Amino acid sequence: MALTRRSTRPRFTLLVLVLAAVTIITIAYRGHADSVINSVKSDALDAFAPVQSAVGDVARPIGNFFDGAAHYGSLQSENARLRAENSRLQTQALQSADAQTAFQNLLKTLNLPWAQNIPTVPAEVVANSASNFESSIQLNKGRDAGIDTGMPVVSGSGLVGRVVVASRTRSTVLLITDPTSNVGVRFGPAGNLAVAAGQGHGAPLRVDLIPPQVPVNKGDLMSTSGLQQSIYPPGVPIGTVLTTGVPRGSFQQAVTLAPVADLGRLQFVAVMQWAPKS
Amino acid sequence: MSALLRGRVVLLVAVVLTAQEALMAGLRIRGAHPDLMLLLPIAFGLVAGAERGAAMGFVAGLLADLFVGTPFGLSALVFTLVGFAVGMGEGDRLGGGWWVTPLTATVASAAGVLLYAGLGAAVGEGQMLHEHLATITIVVAVVNGLLAPPTVRLARWAMDLGRSSSWSTPVRSPMR
């Protein structure tokens, strides 16, 4: 009898644990416990923040050392290329400053919203997600700095993603390359609309819903559309067209988009204090 | 379990969690992160049997779930099943060679990743079955295979099961 009890106990434990896990998944999935789960998650982020910073401070210079040693040659040529580009851009910046002033005045007169007028909170990227099934980053600021769930995040040059968890001292940003991310985009002189979907870390975005007759060229810039109920404000650059083509028999073009922001090497970002209009 | 042993287990879990979230997050091998949390139920299944393997899987899984956006509780479910399955497998029947621990960890990790993506797709996250799944599976399985012997040794220390002659040989669980 003792033997039977011994051999059935592990199975009973397994049954209880599996039922518990399935219950948690079900409750979380139906959204009943969103507030509870989010607050536990944000507490975990806060509790883990000091440990993560400490380990990161020790590990980062070591990683950078090996990275630098391995890529010394390419860094030199990159440096030269960046110098050339810098001087070219400085000229361009001077030229566009004038146009920018005129544009801002025009917007003010017409009372139109524009992404560049939204106040931002600068933040440092402290970690990438350790998960293989999502593309996200963690910032070193949270609710205490005025960051909240749903806020768009940009780097100097373009859209990065949006805040999905905001704890007191940390926030998690879901990148536009995450497979669950969809962004409404506008492009071309006619202001055509489409949707850019994430395809995972390091992969370009896939642009859906462009009819075959709409002209799209390699290098075209696509920006957020900011239509009603959009989760992003209008006019934030997302990426440039990488490839185009119409698959035979398809009702839409196959277009891919390279994000403007270097999502694999983000160091500093700006969180836009903007909430989607509901 | 005495307070000391409980403290050791908590310490081991904390160290592995820190290593995963602070170090592995920055490490990509062919675009995929290793998954050290999955090693915990495997190691405890090997040294302490199915029941403790499953219990460790549940705890480690819930902790892992706190830091990701995939359905909450999914890692807990998968890790529980992996810990139990490893504990049920009679590792020492295979002759107890040095390769038993790494091989078990490799196979169990691969199965764990595929089960995770499959169940994720089943609960509506179809994007989890993406084209890099094969790479992810191989990276997680190989890294866990390599790290399994030291982790098993730590698990044995945490459970105070003493050192066996060869530290990769599974010790007979007290349950059998």
Interface residues (C-beta under 8 A of the other chain):
Chain A: R6 R9 P10 T13 L14 L17 V18 A20 A21 V22 T23 I24 I25 A28 Y29 I37 V40 K41 A44 L45 F48 V51 Q52 V55 G56 A59 R60 G63 A127 N128 S129 A130 S131 N132 F133 E134 S136 V164 V165 T172 L174 P179 T180 Q199 G200 H201 G202
Chain B: T18 Q20 E21 A22 L23 M24 A25 G26 R28 G31 A32 H33 D35 G49 A50 E51 A54 A55 G57 F58 G61 L62 L66 F67 V68 G69 T70 P71 F72 G73 L74 A76 L77 T80 L81 F84 G87 M88 V113 Y116 A117 G120 V123 G124 E125 Q127 M128 H130 H132 I136 V140 M175
